[in-house]
Amino acid sequence: MRRICIMGGTFDPIHFGHLVVAEEVRCRFALEKVVFIPTGKPPHKKNQRITDPLDRLKMVQLATADNEFFEVSRLEIDRQGYSYTIDTVRAVKALYNAEKVYFITGADAALEIFTWKDVDELLTICTFIAATRPGFNLNRLEESLKSLPNNISKNIIPLEVPALSISSTDIRQRVKEGRSIKYLLPASVENYIWQNNLYTK
């Protein structure tokens, strides 16, 4: 049975927290492959400034190059208009002929799943891994899950990951202030950021 995991996100920039989560989920759930899919135009970030998609794609490619179980897809970047998770899950399921699809998201984003497009179908065909940083209060998520039928709620699994204390927001701010970002993300990504003057303004 093909078991594929989607690691979606803006990856602005990708960092070790993302990579640790992906590898932990791959091992824990015996997955064949983790497909990193940088977002194109995320509907929930309409008013936020996001780095050019091709720069974000390149950073993800650099960061994942040394893991044979990681793959990078342009699926959402090449898609016209806003990117919805349901469309991505359907596409990946068909593209990889996957029997089981997992989707890694943050625990805070998992609280918003119930507002996503076609959520009933989404929670039927996909299992969500809600990755949290230590100290994150899971009570709100657990309370939300209690109100759902068991066959749906079982498809959202919380997972605590210490490395998620690293954040893309903090990395961008550090670059803007001229502070070090070494050891927060792969050296190849760090070099790409400095060479292309990303996040300096």
C-alpha positions, 0 to 999 in steps of 0.5 A: 500500500503506497503511503505518501505524506504531503509537507505543505507550507510557505517555507519562507524560508524552510528550516530544520524544524520543517525537516525534523518534522518530515523525517519524524513523521516518515519514520513513525508512520512508515511512509514511502515518501514525503512530498514537499509542496511550497504554496503558490497563492495561499488563500489564508495569507492574502494580505501577507507579503510572501517571497517569490515562489521560485525562490522558496521552491529553490530553498526547499530543493536545496534543503531536501536534496540529501534525503532520498525519501524527500521529494519537491513538487511544483504542484501549487506554484504552477497552479493558477489562482489560490491553492486549496488543500483539497485540490492538492490532496486529490492531485497527489493521491492520483499522481502517486497512486497512493492508498493512504495520504498524510498531510503535515500541518501546524497544530494552530493551523489544524484548528482552522481545518474546519473552515477549509474548502470541502473539509468533510471530504478532506478529513475522509481521504487524508490523515492530518499530522498536527505538529506542535512545539513543546508547550503548545496548549493542545486543549483547544484542538482536543476539544474541537476533535471531541465534537466530530464523529470518531471516523473523522477525528481519528484522522487528526493526530497531534505530534510534539516536535521540539525543533519546531521552536525554530520559526521562519518569522524569526529567521526573516527578522534575524536577516533583516537585522543582520543577525546570524541564522547559522544552525537554524537551517541548512547551510545551502539555504543560508547561503542562498538567502545571503546571495540573493538578498532575501529578507533584507528589507 
